[in-house]
Amino acid sequence: VEPDWARRIFLSDEELPDFLAIEAKKKQREFLRHRIVAKDAARVWDARRAGTLYTHPCEWTVGHDELGAPRFEPAADPRLPHLSLSHQGPVSIALVAPFPVGIDIEDESRDMSQIKDYFLTDHESALLNTLAESMPDEAWPVRFWCAKEAVGKMLGIGLEGRPKQFEVAEVQPTGSLVIRHRTTGAWHEAQTLRWNGIVYAYCLAAGSSDPLSNRIGHAETAST
């Protein structure tokens, strides 16, 4: 798809300056792809919530907060949903909801051994050894990483360069991970799954129960 054509359909006036400042077409396509999935997720969520037809993509504006996390703008508008984005190669995914959410994806074949000392606690290393015996070939190290990222995004702080502050305390056979934020002592749950060679992890704010299908927008594009 020609970026200049696509931006006329998908970008709002507020987003155009950032897009036009990008010179490389590959980067332009990435910019567009992230906003397309975010807006598609929001349009589906909004239509199902309000029982109306889909809004036009240009009616939505995606920006960033002071930490670089994506959000819909204007940020002070209480009608706008929370947003989380992630991408891996040609795959982008967005999760939106009326409460904080976080999502992360990663290639299931990523070799995590080089950074295990950076992101795994002793307890998590022991858990992974057990999982390697009881449920092998399930990309558990990648799941742990993505789950931590998802929780950090849901909290709006990211990993803060300290992934061990998010410790996986318990693992369910369904792929659900119970995570303790060691800084605050708060507990969170992240759901993980594998699909088409990619690990997905998402975390919803405590107390939320909306069907996930109402909040996901997913797009896979050709490599460029």
Backbone hydrogen bonds, N-H to C=O, Kabsch-Sander energy under -0.5 kcal/mol:
donor,donor_aa,acceptor,acceptor_aa,energy
5,W,2,E,-0.8
6,A,2,E,-2.3
7,R,3,P,-2.6
8,R,4,D,-0.6
8,R,5,W,-0.7
9,I,5,W,-0.6
9,I,6,A,-1.1
10,F,6,A,-2.4
11,L,7,R,-1.7
15,E,12,S,-0.7
16,L,12,S,-1.1
19,F,15,E,-1.8
20,L,16,L,-3.1
21,A,17,P,-1.2
22,I,19,F,-1.7
23,E,21,A,-0.5
28,Q,24,A,-2.0
29,R,25,K,-2.5
30,E,26,K,-1.9
31,F,27,K,-2.5
32,L,28,Q,-2.4
33,R,29,R,-3.0
34,H,30,E,-2.3
35,R,31,F,-1.4
36,I,32,L,-2.7
37,V,33,R,-2.2
38,A,34,H,-1.7
39,K,35,R,-2.5
40,D,36,I,-2.6
41,A,37,V,-2.3
42,A,38,A,-2.1
43,R,39,K,-2.8
44,V,40,D,-2.2
45,W,41,A,-2.5
46,D,42,A,-2.9
47,A,43,R,-2.4
48,R,44,V,-2.3
49,R,45,W,-2.3
50,A,46,D,-2.6
51,G,47,A,-1.8
52,T,47,A,-1.1
59,E,56,H,-2.1
60,W,57,P,-1.9
61,T,73,E,-0.5
63,G,61,T,-0.5
63,G,71,R,-3.3
65,D,69,A,-2.4
68,G,65,D,-1.7
71,R,63,G,-1.9
73,E,61,T,-2.4
77,D,74,P,-1.9
80,L,77,D,-1.4
82,H,97,A,-3.6
84,S,95,L,-2.0
86,S,93,I,-1.9
88,Q,91,V,-2.8
91,V,88,Q,-2.1
92,S,219,A,-2.1
93,I,86,S,-2.6
94,A,217,G,-2.4
95,L,84,S,-2.5
96,V,215,R,-2.1
97,A,82,H,-1.4
102,G,203,C,-2.1
104,D,201,A,-2.5
106,E,199,V,-1.7
108,E,197,G,-2.2
110,R,107,D,-1.8
112,M,110,R,-0.8
115,I,112,M,-1.3
116,K,113,S,-0.6
118,Y,115,I,-0.9
119,F,115,I,-1.8
120,L,116,K,-2.2
125,S,121,T,-2.3
126,A,122,D,-2.0
127,L,123,H,-2.1
128,L,124,E,-2.6
129,N,125,S,-1.8
130,T,126,A,-1.9
131,L,127,L,-2.6
132,A,128,L,-2.3
133,E,129,N,-0.8
133,E,130,T,-0.7
134,S,130,T,-2.4
135,M,131,L,-2.8
143,R,139,A,-2.2
144,F,140,W,-2.7
145,W,141,P,-2.0
146,C,142,V,-2.8
147,A,143,R,-2.7
148,K,144,F,-2.1
149,E,145,W,-2.2
150,A,146,C,-2.7
151,V,147,A,-2.3
152,G,148,K,-2.5
153,K,149,E,-2.4
154,M,150,A,-2.4
155,L,151,V,-2.2
156,G,152,G,-0.7
156,G,153,K,-0.8
157,I,152,G,-1.9
158,G,152,G,-2.1
162,R,159,L,-2.6
165,Q,162,R,-2.2
166,F,163,P,-1.7
167,E,165,Q,-0.7
167,E,180,R,-2.5
168,V,166,F,-0.5
169,A,167,E,-0.6
169,A,178,V,-3.1
170,E,178,V,-1.4
172,Q,176,S,-2.8
175,G,172,Q,-2.3
177,L,190,A,-3.3
178,V,170,E,-2.6
179,I,177,L,-0.6
179,I,188,H,-3.4
180,R,167,E,-2.8
181,H,179,I,-0.5
181,H,186,A,-3.1
182,R,165,Q,-3.2
182,R,180,R,-1.1
184,T,181,H,-0.7
185,G,181,H,-3.2
186,A,181,H,-0.6
188,H,179,I,-2.9
190,A,177,L,-2.7
191,Q,202,Y,-2.4
192,T,175,G,-1.1
193,L,200,Y,-2.1
195,W,198,I,-2.6
198,I,195,W,-1.4
199,V,106,E,-3.2
200,Y,193,L,-3.1
201,A,104,D,-2.3
202,Y,191,Q,-2.2
203,C,102,G,-2.7
204,L,189,E,-0.5
205,A,100,P,-1.9
208,S,205,A,-1.9
214,N,211,P,-1.9
215,R,212,L,-2.4
216,I,212,L,-0.8
217,G,94,A,-2.0
219,A,92,S,-1.9
221,T,90,P,-2.1
